[in-house]
Amino acid sequence: DSGVGAECAKGIVLALALNDRFTSLNLSCNNLGDAGAAAIARALPDHTTLVHVDLAANDLSHHGANSVFEALLLNHSVTSLDLSSRTGSLRNHLSRQNASSLERLMMQNNVLAKLALQSTNLGAECGMGLARGLVGNTTLTSLDLAGSDLGPKGSAAIAEALLSSALEELNLSENKMGDEGLAALANCLGAPPAETSAPAAALALTTSAAMTAAPTSATTESNEATAKYHEHLSLARSSILDLNPTVFSIKDTEHRQEALAQVKKNFTQLASSIDRSARLPKLRVLLLANNGGTIAGIGRVEDALLINDQLEKLVLDQCDHRCSNFRSLVGSLPVNPTLRSLSLAQCKLGTSGVLELAKALPFCNALESLCLRGNEFGLAAALALGGVLGLGVLSLRLLNLGSCHLTDEAGVGIATGLTSNMSLETLQMRDNCLREGTGRALVDALRAHTTLTQLTLELNSIDFRFLTQIRQFLERNERIREKAKPQQYRQRIEQLEDCQRKVQVLEAILQENDRRKRRSKLKQAAALQELKDAQVEERGKGEVLEAHLETVRQDRRQVDEEVAGLEAKLRSVTSEGEYEVSQLLSRIAHVEDRIKQHEKHIDQTKNRLDSFEARAGQELAAAREELEKAEKARSSAALLTAAAQRNLDSYTASLKSIEEAVSGAADPRRRRMERKVGPRPRSGGAGTASMRQKTPNRTTSGAQTSRPRPGGAGAVAISATATPMLQTTAVPTERRPSITVQPPEVPAMPEPSAAEGGRQLQNGGDGGGGGGGSRGHVPSSAVAPSAGVSQKPSSAPGGKRPPSRGAGNARGRNQSKGSGTTPRTAPT
């Protein structure tokens, strides 16, 4: 702290260059900056005596730090480097730009043993680079990274590198590790897997061993050992937690030993069941203060004390222990054989935590220093601590109870325990609420206590009289200790002499080993010569074998070429065959698909054919019925046609027979009609004769017989009474030639009834006589249907009555006479 800057650094470099007797360079708390650091770095590679370099708090950035790291790659004398920052001075600021330089320094420098980078803000990336360099480093034993903002990732990387490094002291305080980083570190320290139950933890502990173990019996034994370990651990923890603290106050030693015997037995069984063969880091000192962890992460670190037998000092200051049952701590301390110092300052243990810890202290045979500073606890815990101190068999040498808010009664309880204690050398009770009662108790205790040499009682309300007496007793104890030193030294000298005798024996053994070594070297030289001869011979044989091997290789190459050709041919044939097979398979699949389609189409066609045959059968049955009906109607129509033709023939013959007697008989247009004056007659029913005017040459009464015409074979005698409808009127008409009328083809129609048939005949007779008013009558016997023909009325479609066939026939005949052609046949 001398205000040294960059210019002064040049003079220091010159002094170092001119003098090789300097072993330590301390420039901490100055203002060197990056330029001054670079100047100092230029002197480091060539200096051979400098051992310690301290550049702490010099306002260095990553550039200045990198220049120092690069210089130390060429230096082979510096074993300690300090680039940390300090409160109230210019800080050093490192960053991730220093990661590669630190990694190279750790990997290449084989001299550096101590590195301090406290409060330099390294960060996680720079921490991971440092961790990569630590892997395989065998010289660095002390590393201070407190307040470097490593975080969970950086601290986990450092923890993973511990197994492959030589680190013995590690400071990771104030790095915001959290539960994640603490758990990673605990796993590297040997902590067993976190357990929720004993079977689950036993399974987790033996998973890796079970996966790699070849014999099943070994795996079974491992599972059994793990289950046994967890059973003993649970018993030991339960026995501590259930122990009554009043046991320590029992005056009778036998009763007290009996009460503590079961707890000791449980911890002895637990210690015997622990397997300490696992590989562990070489760490002896570990500082984890103020890392923001909870009992979940801190508990894992405390669990590591069960198995780790390397740690000697553990600092867990400012780690929250609230809401904890202290199972990890009270179960680990009694079985750990190496832990000498434990610091739990400001951990918020409370009365319950200090009480449980006090129960475990009588069984801790290795713990020498315990710090409970800043943990407020009550009278019950203080009495338990006093009782533990009063046992007189503890290995505890230092107890720090400063700032614990101890009352005067609590102080008296602790002081009472000092009466019978002969091991405690330092007791710190600074900044408490102690008064005269505690002072008086301490004075009384120190009268018999001769080992306590340091007692801190500042910031208490103890009377000065008691403080004076206490100081006198402490001075007395110091003198007693000084007087005891010769005896202690004698004992130590005896131990060293004993060791010297052992060393002499070992030196004799080493000399004998050297003689054996020389003889072995001679034998080795002879063996080496023989080996050389054998190598020459082997070399010759090797050349012959190489030549033979070359020929064999050529033959093999030829065989390989042939094999390759055959394999290529096989591949081509195989590929072609596979292609053809694939084509055939695709065609078969296509044909099968078509077959399925055709089968499906055939099934559909069969279904359609079946349905068509069913409908066709029904339609054919209906058509046959209609055909039968039509045939019947045709036969009846043929009969009616024949009967009508006969009637026409007879009617024609009768007209010819009366042609001479009746005026205009042959030509109705020449007839004369007689008109009568009077009302017109009304039309009658269907069965009433038409009321027409009578001709003057005919009468309605009397029987007249017409003479048959000569040669008229078909002449018929017509009676006026028999045929009242055949009345004519003489009307002058022209004479028309006689035309033979062929009966038209009548379509097949339903057979008419007898009355309808007669009506048709009447209409036909009217048509045959021309347009005159004379009517002929055909007897019903002439048109009677043949036997066996049913006479059913027929109706037109739609329920309408068909027109009279007689009228149609008459029109047909008139048309035939006028045109001389035969009328067309009506469709069936």
C-alpha positions in Angstrom: 0.0 0.0 0.0 2.7 2.4 -1.1 1.0 4.1 -4.1 3.3 2.3 -6.6 2.2 2.9 -10.2 3.3 1.9 -13.7 6.5 4.0 -13.6 7.6 2.6 -10.3 7.0 -0.9 -11.6 9.7 -0.3 -14.2 12.3 0.4 -11.5 11.1 -2.8 -9.6 11.6 -4.8 -12.8 15.1 -3.4 -13.2 15.9 -4.3 -9.6 14.6 -7.8 -10.1 16.7 -8.2 -13.2 19.9 -7.1 -11.5 19.4 -9.1 -8.3 18.5 -12.8 -8.1 18.2 -13.0 -4.3 14.6 -11.9 -4.1 12.2 -14.6 -3.2 9.0 -12.6 -2.5 7.4 -9.7 -4.3 4.5 -8.0 -2.5 2.9 -5.1 -4.4 -0.7 -5.5 -3.0 -3.0 -2.5 -2.6 -1.2 -0.2 -5.1 -2.1 1.3 -8.4 -0.2 -0.7 -11.0 -2.9 -1.1 -13.5 -2.5 -3.1 -16.7 0.7 -1.3 -17.7 2.4 -2.0 -14.4 1.3 -5.6 -14.4 2.7 -6.0 -18.0 6.0 -4.6 -16.8 6.2 -7.0 -13.9 5.2 -9.8 -16.2 8.2 -9.1 -18.5 10.6 -9.8 -15.5 9.0 -13.1 -14.5 10.1 -15.5 -17.2 13.8 -15.1 -16.6 13.8 -14.9 -12.8 14.7 -18.1 -11.1 14.5 -17.3 -7.3 11.1 -15.5 -7.0 8.7 -17.7 -5.1 5.8 -15.5 -4.0 4.1 -12.8 -6.2 1.3 -10.7 -4.6 -0.5 -8.2 -7.0 -3.7 -8.0 -5.1 -6.0 -4.9 -5.4 -4.0 -3.1 -8.1 -6.9 -2.2 -10.5 -6.0 -5.0 -13.0 -8.4 -5.9 -15.8 -8.4 -9.1 -17.8 -5.5 -7.7 -20.0 -3.2 -7.3 -17.1 -4.1 -10.7 -15.6 -3.5 -12.4 -19.0 0.0 -10.8 -19.2 0.8 -12.3 -15.8 -0.7 -15.7 -16.7 1.3 -15.9 -20.0 4.5 -14.9 -18.2 4.1 -17.7 -15.6 3.9 -20.2 -18.4 7.7 -19.7 -18.8 8.5 -19.3 -15.2 9.6 -22.3 -13.1 10.1 -20.7 -9.7 6.9 -18.9 -8.6 4.8 -21.2 -6.4 2.3 -18.6 -5.1 0.3 -16.0 -7.0 -2.2 -13.6 -5.4 -4.5 -11.5 -7.8 -7.4 -11.1 -5.4 -9.2 -7.9 -4.4 -9.4 -6.5 -0.9 -11.9 -4.2 0.8 -11.1 -0.5 0.7 -8.6 -0.8 -2.2 -8.6 -0.9 -5.9 -10.1 -4.1 -7.1 -8.9 -6.5 -9.7 -11.5 -7.4 -12.3 -11.2 -10.7 -14.3 -13.7 -11.9 -16.8 -14.4 -14.7 -19.3 -11.5 -13.4 -21.5 -9.2 -15.0 -18.9 -10.7 -18.5 -19.3 -8.2 -19.7 -22.0 -5.2 -18.2 -20.3 -6.1 -19.8 -16.9 -6.7 -23.1 -18.6 -3.3 -23.1 -20.3 -1.6 -22.0 -17.0 -3.1 -24.9 -15.1 -2.3 -27.4 -17.8 1.3 -26.3 -18.5 2.7 -24.8 -15.3 4.2 -27.5 -13.1 5.4 -25.3 -10.2 2.5 -23.1 -9.1 1.1 -24.5 -5.8 -1.2 -21.6 -4.5 -3.5 -19.3 -6.5 -5.7 -16.6 -4.9 -8.4 -15.0 -7.1 -10.7 -13.8 -4.3 -13.4 -11.3 -5.3 -12.3 -10.9 -8.9 -15.7 -11.6 -10.6 -14.4 -14.5 -12.7 -17.9 -15.7 -13.7 -19.1 -19.1 -14.7 -17.3 -19.3 -18.0 -13.9 -18.4 -16.6 -14.6 -20.9 -13.8 -15.3 -23.7 -16.3 -12.0 -22.8 -18.1 -10.1 -23.0 -14.8 -11.8 -26.4 -14.1 -10.7 -27.8 -17.4 -7.1 -26.8 -16.6 -7.3 -28.4 -13.2 -8.0 -31.8 -14.6 -4.7 -33.6 -14.5 -2.9 -30.8 -12.6 -0.6 -32.3 -9.9 1.0 -29.2 -8.3 -1.8 -26.7 -7.4 -2.8 -27.5 -3.8 -4.5 -24.3 -2.7 -7.2 -22.3 -4.7 -9.1 -19.3 -3.4 -12.1 -18.4 -5.5 -14.3 -16.7 -2.8 -16.6 -14.0 -4.2 -16.0 -14.9 -7.8 -19.6 -15.2 -9.0 -19.2 -18.8 -10.2 -22.8 -19.7 -9.7 -24.1 -23.2 -9.9 -22.6 -24.1 -13.3 -19.1 -22.8 -12.5 -19.0 -24.4 -9.0 -20.3 -27.7 -10.4 -17.4 -27.6 -13.0 -14.8 -27.0 -10.3 -16.3 -29.9 -8.2 -16.1 -32.3 -11.1 -12.4 -31.4 -11.6 -11.6 -32.2 -7.9 -11.2 -36.0 -8.5 -8.4 -35.4 -11.1 -6.6 -32.6 -9.3 -4.2 -32.3 -6.3 -6.2 -29.6 -4.6 -6.1 -29.7 -0.7 -7.5 -26.3 0.1 -10.5 -24.8 -1.7 -12.4 -21.6 -0.9 -15.8 -21.3 -2.7 -17.4 -18.9 -0.2 -19.9 -16.2 -1.5 -20.3 -17.7 -5.0 -24.1 -18.0 -5.1 -23.8 -21.8 -5.6 -27.3 -22.5 -4.4 -28.6 -26.0 -3.7 -27.7 -27.2 -7.2 -24.0 -26.3 -6.9 -23.8 -27.6 -3.3 -25.4 -30.9 -4.3 -22.9 -31.3 -7.2 -20.0 -30.6 -4.8 -21.4 -33.0 -2.2 -21.7 -35.8 -4.8 -18.0 -35.4 -5.7 -17.1 -35.4 -2.0 -18.7 -38.9 -1.6 -22.2 -38.1 -0.4 -24.6 -41.0 -0.7 -27.7 -40.6 -2.9 -30.5 -38.5 -1.4 -32.9 -40.8 0.4 -36.6 -40.6 0.9 -36.7 -44.0 2.5 -34.2 -46.6 3.4 -35.1 -49.1 0.6 -35.1 -46.4 -2.0 -31.8 -45.1 -0.9 -30.3 -48.6 -0.8 -31.5 -49.2 -4.3 -30.0 -45.9 -5.5 -26.7 -46.6 -3.9 -26.2 -50.0 -5.5 -27.6 -49.2 -9.0 -24.2 -48.5 -10.6 -22.5 -51.5 -8.9 -25.4 -53.8 -9.9 -25.3 -52.7 -13.5 -21.6 -53.5 -13.9 -21.3 -56.5 -11.6 -21.0 -59.8 -13.5 -21.8 -62.3 -10.8 -25.3 -62.2 -9.3 -24.1 -63.2 -5.9 -21.8 -60.1 -5.7 -24.8 -57.9 -6.5 -26.9 -59.6 -3.9 -24.2 -59.1 -1.3 -23.9 -55.4 -2.2 -27.6 -54.9 -1.9 -27.6 -56.6 1.5 -24.6 -54.4 2.7 -26.3 -51.2 1.5 -29.6 -52.2 3.3 -27.6 -52.9 6.4 -25.8 -49.6 6.2 -29.0 -47.6 6.0 -30.5 -49.6 8.8 -27.6 -48.7 11.1 -27.7 -45.1 10.0 -31.4 -44.8 10.8 -30.8 -46.4 14.2 -27.9 -44.1 15.0 -29.7 -40.9 14.1 -32.8 -41.9 16.0 -30.8 -42.7 19.1 -29.1 -39.3 19.0 -32.4 -37.4 18.5 -34.2 -39.4 21.2 -31.3 -38.9 23.7 -32.3 -36.9 26.8 -29.7 -34.1 27.4 -30.1 -34.5 31.2 -28.0 -37.6 30.9 -24.9 -35.4 30.7 -25.7 -33.9 34.1 -25.7 -37.3 35.9 -22.9 -37.3 38.5 -22.6 -41.0 38.7 -20.2 -42.0 35.9 -21.5 -45.6 35.7 -25.1 -44.6 35.2 -24.1 -42.0 32.6 -22.0 -44.5 30.7 -24.9 -47.0 30.7 -27.2 -44.4 29.3 -24.7 -43.5 26.5 -23.7 -47.1 25.8 -26.5 -47.9 23.4 -25.8 -44.7 21.3 -22.1 -45.6 21.1 -23.0 -49.1 20.0 -25.2 -47.9 17.2 -22.5 -45.5 16.0 -19.9 -48.3 16.2 -22.1 -50.5 14.0 -22.7 -47.6 11.6 -18.9 -47.0 11.3 -18.3 -50.7 10.6 -20.9 -50.8 7.8 -19.5 -47.8 5.9 -17.5 -48.6 2.8 -14.7 -46.1 2.4 -13.1 -47.7 -0.7 -14.5 -45.2 -3.1 -12.1 -42.7 -4.7 -12.4 -39.3 -3.1 -10.8 -35.8 -3.7 -7.7 -34.9 -1.7 -9.4 -31.8 -0.2 -8.5 -31.2 3.5 -9.9 -27.7 3.8 -13.2 -26.6 2.3 -14.9 -23.2 2.8 -18.5 -22.8 1.7 -19.7 -19.7 3.6 -22.6 -17.6 2.4 -23.5 -19.5 -0.8 -27.3 -19.0 -0.6 -28.1 -22.6 0.0 -30.9 -24.1 2.1 -30.9 -27.2 4.2 -31.5 -29.3 1.0 -28.0 -28.4 -0.4 -26.2 -28.0 2.9 -27.6 -31.3 4.1 -26.1 -33.1 1.1 -22.6 -31.6 2.1 -23.1 -32.8 5.7 -24.1 -36.2 4.4 -20.8 -36.4 2.6 -19.1 -36.4 6.1 -20.4 -39.9 6.6 -18.0 -41.3 3.9 -15.4 -38.7 3.3 -12.3 -39.3 5.4 -10.1 -36.6 3.9 -11.7 -33.3 5.1 -10.1 -31.8 8.2 -11.8 -28.3 8.1 -15.3 -27.4 6.9 -16.7 -23.9 7.0 -20.5 -23.6 6.5 -21.0 -20.1 7.8 -24.2 -18.2 6.9 -25.9 -21.3 5.6 -29.5 -21.4 6.6 -30.4 -24.4 8.9 -33.9 -23.4 9.8 -36.7 -25.9 9.7 -34.2 -28.7 9.9 -34.2 -31.8 12.0 -30.3 -32.0 11.8 -30.4 -35.6 10.9 -27.5 -35.2 8.5 -25.1 -33.3 10.8 -25.8 -35.4 14.0 -25.5 -38.6 12.0 -22.2 -37.7 10.3 -20.1 -36.1 13.0 -19.7 -39.1 15.3 -18.5 -41.4 12.6 -16.2 -39.0 10.7 -12.6 -39.8 11.8 -10.7 -36.8 10.3 -12.8 -33.6 10.7 -10.9 -31.3 13.1 -12.6 -28.0 12.6 -16.3 -27.2 11.9 -17.7 -23.6 11.6 -21.5 -23.0 11.7 -21.4 -19.3 12.3 -24.7 -17.4 11.7 -26.5 -20.5 10.5 -29.7 -19.8 12.5 -29.5 -23.1 14.3 -31.7 -21.9 17.2 -32.1 -23.7 20.5 -33.2 -27.0 18.9 -30.2 -27.1 16.5 -27.6 -26.4 19.2 -29.3 -28.9 21.5 -29.1 -31.7 18.9 -25.5 -30.8 18.1 -24.6 -30.9 21.8 -26.0 -34.4 22.0 -23.6 -35.6 19.2 -20.5 -33.9 20.6 -19.7 -36.6 23.2 -19.3 -39.1 20.4 -17.1 -37.0 18.2 -13.5 -38.2 18.9 -11.8 -36.1 16.2 -13.5 -32.7 16.4 -11.2 -30.1 18.0 -12.7 -26.7 16.9 -16.4 -25.8 16.9 -17.7 -22.3 15.9 -21.3 -21.4 16.8 -20.9 -17.7 16.5 -24.0 -15.7 15.8 -26.5 -18.5 16.5 -28.9 -17.4 19.2 -30.0 -20.2 21.5 -31.6 -20.5 24.9 -31.0 -21.8 28.3 -31.7 -25.5 27.5 -29.1 -25.6 24.8 -26.6 -23.8 27.0 -27.1 -26.3 29.8 -26.6 -29.2 27.4 -23.3 -27.6 26.2 -22.2 -27.2 29.8 -23.1 -30.8 30.5 -21.1 -32.0 27.5 -18.1 -29.9 28.5 -18.3 -31.4 32.0 -17.8 -35.0 30.7 -14.1 -34.3 30.6 -13.3 -36.8 27.8 -13.8 -34.5 24.8 -11.2 -33.8 22.2 -12.6 -30.3 21.8 -10.0 -27.6 22.1 -11.8 -24.5 20.8 -15.4 -23.4 21.3 -16.7 -20.1 19.8 -20.0 -18.9 21.3 -19.7 -15.2 20.4 -22.8 -13.1 19.6 -25.1 -15.9 20.7 -27.2 -13.6 23.0 -26.4 -15.8 26.0 -28.1 -14.8 29.2 -26.4 -14.8 32.5 -28.1 -18.1 33.4 -26.8 -19.7 30.2 -23.3 -18.4 30.9 -23.4 -19.9 34.4 -24.5 -23.3 32.9 -21.6 -23.3 30.4 -19.1 -22.2 33.1 -20.2 -24.9 35.4 -19.2 -27.5 32.8 -15.6 -26.2 32.7 -15.0 -27.4 36.3 -14.4 -30.9 35.2 -13.2 -30.2 31.7 -9.5 -30.7 31.0 -9.3 -30.4 27.2 -10.7 -27.0 26.3 -8.0 -24.5 25.6 -9.9 -21.5 24.0 -13.4 -20.3 24.8 -14.8 -17.3 23.1 -18.0 -15.7 24.6 -17.7 -12.2 23.1 -20.8 -10.0 22.6 -23.3 -11.7 24.9 -25.5 -10.8 27.8 -23.3 -12.2 30.5 -23.2 -10.6 34.0 -21.8 -11.1 37.5 -23.2 -14.6 37.8 -21.3 -15.8 34.8 -18.1 -14.0 36.0 -18.3 -15.7 39.4 -19.0 -19.1 37.9 -16.0 -18.7 35.5 -13.7 -17.7 38.4 -14.8 -20.8 40.4 -14.3 -23.0 37.3 -10.9 -21.7 36.5 -9.6 -22.5 40.0 -9.7 -26.1 39.0 -9.3 -25.8 35.2 -5.7 -25.6 34.2 -5.8 -26.0 30.5 -7.9 -23.0 29.4 -5.5 -20.3 28.2 -7.7 -18.0 26.1 -11.1 -16.7 27.3 -12.7 -13.8 25.3 -15.4 -11.9 27.2 -15.5 -8.5 25.5 -18.8 -6.7 25.1 -20.4 -8.3 28.2 -21.5 -6.8 31.5 -19.1 -8.7 33.8 -17.7 -6.9 36.8 -14.1 -5.8 36.4 -13.1 -7.7 39.6 -14.1 -11.0 38.0 -12.3 -10.1 34.8 -9.1 -9.5 36.7 -9.3 -12.8 38.5 -10.1 -14.6 35.2 -7.1 -13.0 33.6 -4.9 -14.1 36.5 -6.1 -17.7 36.2 -5.5 -17.6 32.5 -1.9 -16.3 33.0 -1.5 -19.1 35.5 -2.7 -21.7 33.0 -0.3 -20.2 30.4 2.6 -20.6 32.8 1.6 -24.2 33.5 1.4 -24.8 29.8 4.9 -23.3 29.3 6.2 -25.4 32.2 4.7 -28.5 30.6 6.3 -27.8 27.2 9.7 -29.4 28.1 7.9 -32.6 29.0 5.9 -32.3 25.8 9.0 -31.6 23.9 10.8 -34.5 25.5 7.9 -36.8 24.5 8.1 -35.3 21.0 11.8 -35.8 20.9 11.4 -39.4 22.0 8.9 -39.8 19.2 11.3 -38.2 16.8 14.2 -40.4 18.0 12.1 -43.4 17.5 11.3 -42.2 14.1 15.0 -41.6 13.5 15.8 -45.2 14.4 13.1 -46.3 12.0 14.7 -44.0 9.4 18.1 -45.7 10.0 16.5 -49.1 9.5 14.9 -47.8 6.4 18.2 -46.4 5.1 19.9 -49.8 5.6 17.1 -51.4 3.8 17.4 -48.8 1.0 21.2 -49.5 0.8 20.5 -53.1 0.5 17.9 -52.3 -2.1 20.5 -50.2 -4.0 22.9 -53.1 -4.1 20.2 -55.3 -5.3 19.3 -52.7 -7.8 22.8 -52.5 -9.1 22.9 -56.3 -9.5 19.6 -56.2 -11.1 20.9 -53.5 -13.5 23.8 -55.8 -14.5 21.4 -58.5 -15.1 19.2 -56.1 -16.9 22.1 -55.0 -19.2 22.8 -58.6 -20.0 19.2 -59.2 -20.7 19.1 -56.1 -22.8 22.0 -57.3 -24.9 20.3 -60.6 -25.4 17.2 -58.7 -26.2 19.1 -56.7 -28.9 20.5 -59.8 -30.4 17.1 -61.4 -30.3 15.7 -58.2 -31.9 18.3 -58.4 -34.7 17.4 -62.0 -35.3 13.8 -61.2 -35.1 14.3 -58.4 -37.5 15.8 -60.8 -40.1 13.0 -63.2 -39.6 10.6 -60.4 -39.8 12.0 -59.3 -43.2 11.5 -62.9 -44.5 8.1 -63.0 -43.1 7.4 -59.6 -44.6 8.4 -60.9 -48.0 6.2 -63.9 -47.6 3.5 -61.8 -46.2 3.7 -59.6 -49.3 3.2 -62.6 -51.6 0.3 -63.7 -49.5 -1.1 -60.3 -49.7 -0.8 -60.3 -53.5 -2.5 -63.7 -53.6 -5.1 -62.3 -51.3 -5.6 -59.2 -53.4 -6.2 -61.5 -56.4 -8.6 -63.6 -54.5 -10.3 -60.5 -53.2 -10.6 -59.2 -56.7 -12.2 -62.5 -57.9 -14.4 -62.5 -54.9 -15.3 -58.9 -55.5 -16.2 -59.7 -59.2 -18.2 -62.7 -58.1 -19.9 -60.6 -55.5 -20.7 -57.9 -58.1 -22.1 -60.5 -60.4 -24.1 -62.0 -57.6 -25.4 -58.6 -56.7 -26.4 -57.9 -60.3 -28.1 -61.3 -60.6 -29.7 -60.8 -57.3 -30.9 -57.3 -58.2 -32.2 -58.6 -61.5 -34.0 -61.5 -59.9 -35.3 -59.2 -57.2 -36.6 -56.8 -59.9 -38.3 -59.6 -61.8 -39.7 -61.0 -58.6 -41.0 -57.6 -57.7 -42.5 -57.2 -61.2 -44.1 -60.6 -61.0 -45.4 -59.9 -57.5 -46.8 -56.6 -58.7 -48.4 -58.3 -61.7 -49.8 -61.0 -59.5 -51.1 -58.4 -57.1 -52.7 -56.5 -60.1 -54.2 -59.7 -61.4 -55.5 -60.6 -58.0 -57.0 -57.1 -57.7 -58.7 -57.6 -61.1 -59.9 -61.0 -60.1 -61.4 -59.5 -57.0 -63.0 -56.8 -59.0 -64.4 -59.3 -61.6 -65.6 -61.5 -58.8 -67.3 -58.5 -57.2 -68.8 -57.6 -60.6 -70.0 -61.2 -61.1 -71.6 -61.2 -57.7 -73.3 -57.8 -58.5 -74.4 -59.2 -62.0 -75.7 -62.3 -60.4 -77.7 -60.3 -57.9 -79.0 -58.0 -60.7 -79.8 -61.1 -62.9 -81.7 -62.8 -60.0 -83.7 -59.6 -59.4 -84.2 -59.2 -63.2 -85.4 -62.8 -63.5 -87.8 -62.3 -60.6 -89.2 -59.1 -62.1 -89.3 -60.7 -65.6 -91.1 -63.8 -64.2 -93.7 -61.5 -62.7 -94.0 -59.4 -65.9 -94.2 -62.6 -68.1 -96.9 -64.0 -65.8 -98.9 -60.7 -66.1 -98.2 -60.6 -69.9 -99.5 -64.2 -70.3 -102.6 -63.3 -68.4 -103.1 -60.3 -70.7 -102.4 -62.4 -73.7 -105.0 -64.9 -72.7 -107.5 -62.1 -72.2 -106.6 -60.6 -75.6 -107.0 -64.0 -77.3 -110.4 -64.4 -75.7 -111.3 -60.9 -76.8 -110.1 -61.6 -80.4 -112.1 -64.8 -80.7 -115.2 -63.1 -79.5 -114.5 -60.2 -81.9 -114.0 -62.7 -84.8 -117.4 -64.2 -83.9 -119.0 -60.8 -83.8 -117.4 -59.9 -87.1 -118.7 -63.1 -88.8 -122.2 -62.4 -87.3 -122.1 -58.8 -88.5 -121.0 -59.9 -92.0 -123.9 -62.3 -92.2 -126.3 -59.6 -91.0 -124.9 -57.3 -93.7 -125.2 -59.9 -96.4 -128.8 -60.6 -95.4 -129.5 -56.9 -95.2 -128.1 -56.3 -98.6 -130.1 -59.1 -100.0 -133.3 -57.7 -98.5 -132.6 -54.3 -99.9 -132.2 -55.7 -103.3 -135.4 -57.7 -103.0 -137.4 -54.6 -102.2 -135.6 -52.4 -104.7 -138.5 -52.4 -107.2 -141.2 -52.1 -104.7 -139.8 -49.3 -102.7 -139.0 -46.1 -104.5 -135.3 -45.3 -104.1 -134.7 -48.4 -102.2 -131.4 -49.0 -103.8 -130.5 -45.3 -103.6 -131.7 -43.6 -100.5 -131.0 -40.2 -101.9 -133.9 -40.6 -104.5 -136.4 -41.3 -101.8 -139.1 -38.9 -101.1 -139.8 -37.9 -97.6 -143.2 -36.9 -96.3 -143.2 -34.0 -94.0 -145.6 -33.5 -91.2 -146.4 -30.3 -89.5 -146.3 -30.6 -85.8 -144.0 -30.6 -82.8 -140.6 -32.3 -83.0 -140.5 -35.6 -81.3 -138.3 -35.9 -78.2 -135.5 -38.3 -78.1 -136.1 -41.3 -76.0 -133.9 -43.6 -74.1 -131.3 -45.9 -75.3 -133.9 -48.7 -75.9 -136.5 -46.4 -77.7 -136.6 -46.3 -81.5 -135.6 -43.1 -83.3 -138.7 -41.0 -84.2 -138.2 -40.3 -87.9 -140.6 -39.1 -90.6 -142.1 -41.9 -92.6 -142.0 -42.2 -96.4 -145.3 -41.8 -98.2 -145.1 -45.1 -100.0 -144.8 -47.1 -96.8 -147.4 -47.8 -94.1 -146.8 -48.9 -90.5 -149.8 -51.3 -90.3 -150.6 -54.5 -92.0 -148.3 -57.2 -93.1 -146.6 -56.8 -96.4 -144.5 -59.3 -98.1 -142.0 -58.4 -100.7 -141.4 -60.5 -103.6 -138.0 -62.0 -103.7 -135.9 -61.0 -106.6 -135.4 -63.6 -109.1 -132.1 -65.2 -108.7 -131.7 -63.7 -105.2 -130.5 -66.6 -103.2 -130.2 -64.4 -100.2 -133.7 -62.8 -100.5 -135.5 -62.4 -97.3 -139.2 -61.8 -96.7 -139.5 -59.0 -94.2 -142.7 -58.5 -92.2 -143.7 -55.0 -91.3 -144.7 -56.2 -87.8 -141.5 -58.2 -87.3 -139.3 -55.4 -88.4 -140.8 -52.1 -87.4 -137.5 -50.3 -87.8 -137.3 -51.1 -91.6 -139.4 -48.2 -92.8 -138.4 -46.2 -95.8 -139.3 -42.9 -97.4 -139.3 -42.4 -101.1 -136.7 -39.9 -101.9 -135.3 -39.5 -105.3 -131.7 -40.5 -105.3 -129.1 -41.3 -107.9 -128.4 -44.8 -108.7 -125.0 -46.0 -107.4 -123.2 -49.1 -108.6 -123.2 -52.0 -106.2 -119.9 -52.6 -104.5 -118.9 -55.7 -102.6 -117.8 -54.7 -99.1 -115.2 -56.9 -97.3 -115.5 -56.9 -93.6 -112.6 -55.1 -91.9 -110.2 -56.8 -89.5 -111.4 -56.1 -86.0 -108.8 -55.8 -83.2 -108.9 -58.1 -80.2 -111.2 -56.5 -77.8 -113.0 -57.7 -74.7 -116.2 -59.7 -75.5 -119.2 -57.3 -75.4 -122.5 -58.2 -73.7 -125.5 -59.4 -75.6 -127.3 -56.1 -75.4 -124.3 -54.2 -76.5 -123.8 -56.6 -79.4 -127.4 -56.0 -80.5 -126.9 -52.3 -80.3 -123.8 -52.6 -82.5 -125.8 -54.7 -85.0 -128.5 -52.0 -85.1 -126.0 -49.3 -85.8 -124.4 -51.5 -88.5 -127.7 -52.0 -90.1 -128.4 -48.3 -90.1 -125.0 -47.6 -91.7 -125.7 -50.3 -94.4 -128.9 -48.7 -95.5 -127.3 -45.4 -96.2 -128.2 -42.0 -94.8 -132.0 -42.6 -95.0 -134.4 -43.1 -92.2 -135.3 -46.7 -92.9 -134.0 -49.1 -90.3 -133.5 -52.9 -90.6 -133.9 -55.3 -87.7 -131.7 -58.2 -87.2 -133.0 -61.0 -85.0 -131.1 -61.6 -81.7 -130.6 -65.2 -82.7 -128.5 -64.0 -85.7 -125.8 -62.4 -83.5 -125.8 -64.7 -80.5 -122.3 -65.5 -79.4 -120.9 -69.0 -79.7 -121.1 -71.3 -76.9 -118.3 -71.1 -74.4 -117.5 -67.5 -74.9 -118.1 -65.3 -72.0 -119.9 -62.1 -72.6 -118.3 -59.4 -70.4 -118.6 -55.7 -70.8 -115.4 -54.0 -71.8 -114.4 -50.5 -70.9 -111.9 -48.1 -72.3 -108.9 -47.0 -70.2 -109.7 -44.4 -67.7 -113.2 -45.8 -67.1 -114.7 -44.3 -70.4 -117.0 -46.3 -72.6 -115.5 -47.3 -76.0 -117.2 -46.0 -79.1 -119.8 -48.1 -81.0 -118.1 -50.6 -83.3 -121.1 -50.6 -85.6 -120.8 -46.9 -86.3 -117.2 -47.2 -87.0 -117.8 -50.1 -89.3 -120.5 -48.2 -91.1 -118.1 -45.3 -91.7 -115.4 -47.7 -92.8 -117.8 -49.2 -95.3 -119.0 -45.8 -96.6 -115.4 -44.8 -97.1 -114.6 -48.0 -98.8 -117.5 -47.5 -101.2 -116.4 -44.0 -102.0 -112.7 -44.6 -102.4 -112.6 -48.2 -103.5 -110.0 -49.1 -101.0 -110.0 -51.5 -98.1 -109.9 -49.7 -94.7 -106.7 -50.2 -92.5 -106.7 -52.8 -89.8 -106.9 -51.3 -86.3 -103.9 -52.0 -84.1 -104.2 -54.7 -81.5 
